[in-house]
Amino acid sequence: MKDGEQFVKKYHRALVKANRDSLEKMKPRIASQWINEWKEQLDGKITDGGEFTVKFEEFLTDELGFADRTRVSIDDGQLLIDVSGCAICPGNDLLSNEGEPSMCPILSTGIMAISRVLGKKATLEGVDKEGKEVGYCTIKYDLAEKGA
């Protein structure tokens, strides 16, 4: 392939523009598909936070392979995903520069993984990109017990 990164960037941009009216439905559908497939490989839930971070990091890195590096950690009631060299972000950067909506299915993937595999409630706290180049961020989720 001549330039896979350029293709992914343009493909993502075209996909988002072509589906701009249904993006809010697409993100969780993509995430749901990914997490359901992962959960089948795991044979169910992982209730230990340490084991979950290792397995989820392996899934993001080895199965999805959307970034050069991902690190998952749980600290003080938060789950953090540190992303370096994301293949999705350059397309989202193009979209943002054009005033178009962006789409990061990784955000919903984190929420669903936390809920369906770890068995906790997840709330997206935010995405820290400040001072970082395109493709680098830290995704932050607040964790709580379900029903709390």
N, C-alpha and C positions, 0 to 999 in steps of 0.2 A: 504494500500500500504506500503510495507516494507520500501523503501527509494525513495520517489518521486523526491527529489533533484538530487540524483545520476542518476536516469532514465532520467530526463530532460537534464542533462548535457551530458549524452552519446547519447541521441536521437538527441539533437541539433548538436553535433559533427558529427554523422553519416549523418544527413540530409545535412549539409553543404558539407561534403566530397563527398556525392553521387551526389550533384548538383553543384559542384565547377565551372563548365563551364557556369552555368546560374544564378549565384548568383546576378549579377547586375540587372537582370530582375526580379528575385524573390522578392527582398526587396521591390520595389515599388508596386508589385502586392499584396503582403501581406498587406502592409500599405493601399493600395487602398481599399481592401476588408474590412478591419477594419473601415476605415473612412467612407466608404459608408454606412455601417451598423449603425454607430454612427449617421451620418447625418440624416438617416431615423428616428431615435429615437428623434432627435432634431427638426424635421420639418424645416430644412433649416439652414441658417447662423446665427451666433452670431457676431454682429459687435462691441459690447462693450467688451473691453479688460478685464475688471474685471470679467464680467460674463463668458467670454471664459476661463479664467484661472481656475475658479471654476469648470466649466463643463468638461474641458479637464482633469483636475486632477481627477475628479470623474470617467471619462471614463478609464483613465490609471489604476487607483487603483481598481475600482469596476468591470469594464467590462473585461479589459485585465488581471488584477491581476498578472502581470509579476514580481512584486517586493513587498517587505515587505512594502515599503513606497515610494510614489512619491509626489513631491511638484512642482507646476507649478507657475511661476511668470513672470510678464512683468516689466522690469525696464530699463529705458534709451534706448529704441529702441531695446531691446533684450528680447527674450523669453527664460527662463531658466527652465529646467526640472532637479530637484535634485532627484536622484535615490538612494535608499538604499535597499540592499538585493535582487538584480536582479537575477532572475532564469536563464536568458540567458547567463550572463557573465561567469559563470564557464565553460560552454561548449566552449565559445569563447577563454577563457584562455587556455584550453587544445589545441585547434586548433593553437593558436599563438605559444605555446611552441613547437608544431610540425612543425612550419614553414608554416602552412596552412592558407588560408584566413579565416576571421571571418565574421559573419553576424549578424548585429543588426537591426532588422526591426523597432525598436523604432525610429531610426534616420529618416527614411523615413516617418514614421507615424506622427512625429512632423511637417515635411515640408508639408505634405498633409493636416493635420488638420489646420495649419495656413493658407494655401492657400484656401482650399475648405470650411472651416467653418468660419474662422475669416475674410477671404477675403483680406489677405495681402500677399505680396511676402515674402518668407522665404529663407534665405541662411544659411546653416549649418556653423557656425563659428568654432565649434570644440567640443570635448568631453574632459573634464578635469577629469583625473583619478589620477593625480599626488599626491602621498602620501596617496592614499586611497587603502583599501583592495579590492579584487576582488568582484564585485557586487555593488560597490559604484562609482557614477560619477555625474558630472553635464554636461548636454547637453545644448549647447548654439546656439541659432539661432539669426541672425540679421533680423530685420523686416523692411519692406519698403512698401510703397503704390504700388499697382500693376500699371504697366505702367511707373513707375519712373525709 
